[in-house]
Amino acid sequence: MDMWNRRGFLGGLAAATVSGTAWAGPRPVVRRDFVLCLDAGHGGDNDGCRSRDGVLEKNVTLQTVLALQAAVLERLPHVQVVLTRDSDRSCTLADRVAFANGAKADAFLSIHTNASQSRAQHGFETYVLDARASSLEAARTARRENDEGLAEPGTARAGAEVDTMLRQLEMAQQRVSAGRLAKAIQGHQQHAFPDRLDRGVRQAPFDVLMGARMPAVLFESGFLDHAEEGALLMSDSGMTRVVSSLTDAVVDFYRLQARTGS
C-alpha cells in the first residue's frame, strides 16, 4: 500500500470511528460482585469420619477451607468469600444453608472427606443435589454426611402457584450451574492427581445442599480412612494440590458466571 492509499485508509478509519461506525472489538469481561460461600463439613460436636491415625474429618475440612479462602482471594481479590464456620464449632445443616442464602452467595461449596466400611475405597468425587442417589455408594455417602444429629427440618412457606413455578425455574438453572462447577472441580482435580481415581460427578440428597438458592455442590476430596489416600490428604503437599485445583475450578466458574451474567 503506497503512502497516499495508506492515508486514505487511515482517514476513512478515523472518520468511521468518529461517526460511531467503527468495527466492534471483543467485548470485555465486566467485573461484577460475586460472593462465594465455603462450608467446612462437620465441626464441634460432630467429628465426621477419621483417618486410621485418628485425624478427624472436621479438622481436615476446616484446614482446607481456610487455605482455599486465602487462595481464592489471592486469585480473585475483588470476590467476597464467606465461611459457614472458621473454627471448630457446631453448625446445623439448616444454619449452613440459611447463612449462604443470607449472604446472597453466588456459589456454595461444601468440603468433606469420605470413608468406607472396607477402608479400601479411594478417589475424589463431587455431588450435586438430587432426590435420588446416582448409586448405592452415593446414597451411603449422603446418609453418612446427613447423619449429624444437627439437621433442623425446614419450613416451606405456602406460596402462590406462580411463586412455585418461578422457584422451579430458578432451581433448574441452579442445577445446570452446579453441574458446571462440579465438572470443573473434577476436571482440575483429575489434572492435579492423574494417578488417583476420578469418581466423577454424582447425585444424592444431601441435606446441606437442600434449600440453597444458588448453585451448590459438595466435594469429597478423598477417603480419609484409606491408608495411602488419607496420608496424602493430610500432607502439606496433598492439601496444597487439592486447594490449588479447587481454586482453579472456582476461577473458571467465576469467569463463566461473569460472562453469562447468570
C-alpha positions in Angstrom: 0.0 0.0 0.0 1.5 3.4 -1.1 1.6 6.5 1.2 -1.5 8.1 -0.4 -3.6 4.9 -0.2 -2.4 4.4 3.4 -3.5 8.0 4.3 -6.9 7.4 2.7 -7.3 4.2 4.6 -6.4 5.8 7.9 -8.6 8.8 7.2 -11.5 6.5 6.4 -10.9 4.5 9.6 -10.8 7.8 11.7 -14.0 9.0 10.1 -15.7 5.7 10.8 -14.6 5.8 14.4 -15.8 9.4 14.9 -19.2 8.6 13.3 -19.6 5.6 15.6 -19.5 3.0 12.8 -16.1 1.6 13.8 -15.7 -2.2 13.7 -16.7 -3.7 17.0 -13.9 -5.2 19.1 -14.1 -8.1 21.5 -16.5 -7.4 24.4 -14.5 -7.1 27.6 -15.5 -9.2 30.6 -17.2 -6.9 33.1 -16.2 -7.4 36.7 -19.2 -8.0 38.9 -19.9 -8.6 42.5 -19.5 -12.3 43.4 -20.0 -14.0 46.7 -18.5 -17.5 47.3 -19.7 -19.4 50.4 -17.3 -22.1 51.6 -18.5 -24.7 54.1 -16.2 -26.8 56.2 -18.1 -30.1 56.8 -18.9 -31.2 60.3 -17.3 -29.4 63.3 -17.9 -29.0 67.0 -19.8 -32.0 68.4 -19.6 -33.8 65.1 -16.2 -35.2 64.2 -17.1 -36.7 60.8 -15.0 -39.6 59.8 -11.4 -40.2 60.8 -8.2 -41.4 59.5 -6.5 -44.6 60.6 -4.3 -42.5 62.8 -7.3 -40.8 64.4 -7.2 -37.5 62.5 -10.7 -36.1 62.4 -12.6 -35.0 59.2 -13.8 -31.8 60.8 -10.2 -30.6 61.2 -9.2 -31.5 57.7 -12.1 -29.8 56.2 -11.6 -26.6 58.2 -7.9 -26.5 57.2 -8.9 -27.0 53.6 -11.5 -24.2 53.7 -9.2 -21.7 55.3 -6.5 -22.4 52.8 -9.0 -22.2 49.9 -10.3 -18.9 51.1 -6.8 -17.4 51.1 -6.1 -18.9 47.7 -9.3 -17.7 46.0 -8.8 -14.1 47.4 -5.3 -14.1 46.1 -6.5 -15.0 42.6 -9.7 -13.0 42.7 -9.2 -10.2 45.3 -12.5 -8.5 44.4 -14.6 -11.6 45.2 -16.1 -11.9 48.7 -15.5 -15.3 50.3 -17.6 -16.1 53.4 -17.3 -19.2 55.6 -20.1 -21.1 57.4 -17.6 -21.7 60.1 -14.0 -20.6 60.7 -13.3 -22.5 63.9 -14.2 -25.8 65.5 -17.8 -25.2 66.3 -21.1 -26.9 65.8 -23.3 -25.7 63.0 -26.6 -27.3 61.9 -27.0 -28.2 58.3 -30.0 -25.9 58.1 -28.0 -23.0 59.5 -25.3 -23.5 56.9 -27.8 -23.2 54.0 -29.5 -20.2 55.7 -26.1 -18.5 56.1 -25.3 -18.9 52.4 -28.8 -17.7 51.4 -28.5 -14.7 53.8 -25.1 -13.8 52.3 -26.7 -13.9 48.8 -24.0 -16.2 47.7 -23.4 -16.9 44.0 -22.0 -20.3 44.7 -21.9 -22.7 47.7 -19.1 -25.3 48.1 -19.2 -27.8 51.0 -15.9 -29.6 51.6 -15.8 -33.1 53.1 -13.6 -36.2 53.2 -15.0 -39.6 52.7 -15.0 -43.0 54.4 -16.0 -46.6 53.6 -16.8 -49.7 55.5 -14.0 -51.6 54.0 -11.5 -48.8 54.3 -10.4 -49.8 50.8 -12.2 -47.3 48.6 -10.4 -44.3 47.3 -10.8 -41.4 44.9 -12.5 -37.9 44.8 -16.0 -37.0 43.7 -18.3 -34.0 43.6 -22.0 -34.1 44.3 -25.0 -32.1 43.1 -28.4 -32.2 44.8 -30.9 -34.8 43.6 -33.8 -36.5 45.3 -32.5 -39.8 44.0 -28.9 -41.0 44.5 -27.0 -41.9 41.4 -25.7 -45.1 43.0 -25.8 -47.2 46.2 -22.4 -45.7 47.2 -23.7 -42.2 46.6 -26.7 -43.0 48.9 -24.4 -44.3 51.6 -22.2 -41.2 51.4 -25.2 -38.9 51.6 -26.6 -40.8 54.6 -23.3 -40.5 56.4 -22.9 -36.8 55.7 -26.6 -36.1 56.6 -26.4 -38.1 59.9 -25.0 -35.3 62.0 -27.9 -35.2 64.5 -27.8 -31.4 63.9 -30.2 -31.1 61.0 -33.3 -29.0 61.5 -36.4 -29.5 59.4 -37.0 -26.6 57.1 -40.4 -24.8 57.0 -41.7 -24.2 53.5 -43.9 -21.2 53.0 -47.1 -21.8 51.3 -46.9 -19.6 48.2 -48.9 -18.9 45.1 -48.7 -21.2 42.1 -46.7 -18.7 40.2 -44.1 -18.5 43.0 -43.7 -22.3 42.8 -43.2 -22.2 39.1 -40.6 -19.4 39.4 -38.8 -21.3 42.1 -38.8 -24.4 39.9 -37.2 -22.5 37.1 -34.7 -21.0 39.4 -33.8 -24.4 40.7 -33.4 -25.8 37.2 -30.9 -23.0 36.4 -29.1 -23.6 39.6 -28.8 -27.3 38.8 -27.2 -26.5 35.4 -24.7 -24.1 37.0 -24.0 -26.5 39.9 -23.2 -29.2 37.3 -20.7 -26.9 35.6 -19.0 -26.2 38.9 -18.9 -29.8 39.8 -17.5 -30.8 36.4 -14.8 -28.0 36.7 -13.8 -29.3 40.2 -13.5 -32.9 38.9 -11.5 -31.8 35.9 -9.0 -29.8 37.8 -8.6 -32.5 40.5 -8.0 -35.1 37.8 -5.3 -32.9 36.2 -3.6 -32.4 39.6 -3.9 -36.1 40.6 -3.7 -38.2 37.4 -2.9 -41.3 39.4 -5.9 -41.1 41.7 -9.4 -42.4 40.9 -11.8 -39.8 39.4 -15.2 -41.0 40.8 -17.0 -38.4 38.8 -19.9 -36.0 39.3 -22.7 -37.8 41.3 -26.1 -37.0 42.6 -27.5 -37.5 46.1 -30.0 -35.9 48.5 -27.5 -34.1 50.8 -29.3 -32.1 53.5 -26.6 -29.4 53.4 -27.4 -28.6 49.7 -31.2 -28.6 50.2 -32.8 -25.1 50.1 -29.7 -23.4 48.8 -30.8 -20.6 46.5 -27.6 -20.7 44.5 -25.5 -23.3 42.6 -24.4 -25.7 45.4 -22.1 -28.7 45.3 -20.4 -31.0 47.9 -16.9 -32.1 47.3 -15.4 -35.3 48.8 -11.7 -34.8 48.5 -10.9 -38.4 49.1 -11.2 -41.3 51.6 -9.6 -40.2 54.9 -9.7 -43.8 56.2 -7.8 -45.2 53.2 -4.1 -45.8 54.2 -2.4 -44.1 51.3 -5.1 -41.6 50.3 -5.6 -40.5 53.9 -1.9 -39.8 54.3 -1.9 -37.8 51.1 -4.9 -35.6 52.1 -3.3 -34.8 55.5 0.1 -34.0 54.0 1.1 -30.4 53.2 1.8 -31.2 49.5 -1.5 -33.1 49.1 -3.5 -30.3 50.8 -1.8 -27.7 48.6 -2.7 -29.6 45.4 -6.3 -30.1 46.5 -6.7 -26.4 47.3 -4.9 -25.2 44.2 -7.2 -27.3 42.0 -10.3 -26.2 43.8 -9.2 -22.6 43.3 -8.7 -23.2 39.6 -12.3 -24.5 39.4 -13.7 -21.6 41.3 -11.9 -19.1 39.0 -13.3 -20.9 35.9 -16.8 -20.9 37.4 -16.5 -17.2 38.3 -15.3 -16.2 34.8 -18.2 -18.2 33.3 -20.7 -16.5 35.5 -19.3 -13.1 34.8 -19.5 -13.7 31.1 -23.0 -15.0 31.1 -24.4 -12.8 33.9 -26.3 -15.8 35.3 
